[in-house]
Amino acid sequence: MDLWFMIKECSGFLSFFLIIILLSIFLLVATWKNRTNIPKRLTAIITLLSTIFIVVSLIAMIVIISFGYNS
């Protein structure tokens, strides 16, 4: 099946995960720039959570594109 058609079909779900990825990247960059003002443990926790959100969202987007079309 055409990949572009499948992406258009699942655009709502994909945009939701894309927003999560963008917010996680924004949080990661903001934390990284201000890491001298934030305790090291909090910086590590925020970095770890942001990275987990990015990876899980990318995996979810791949699953949606791969298995989301049921016709």
Secondary structure, 3 states (H helix, E strand, C coil): CCHHHHHHHCHHHHHHHHHHHHHHHHHHHHHHHCCCCCCHHHHHHHHHHHHHHHHHHHHHHHHHHHHCCCC
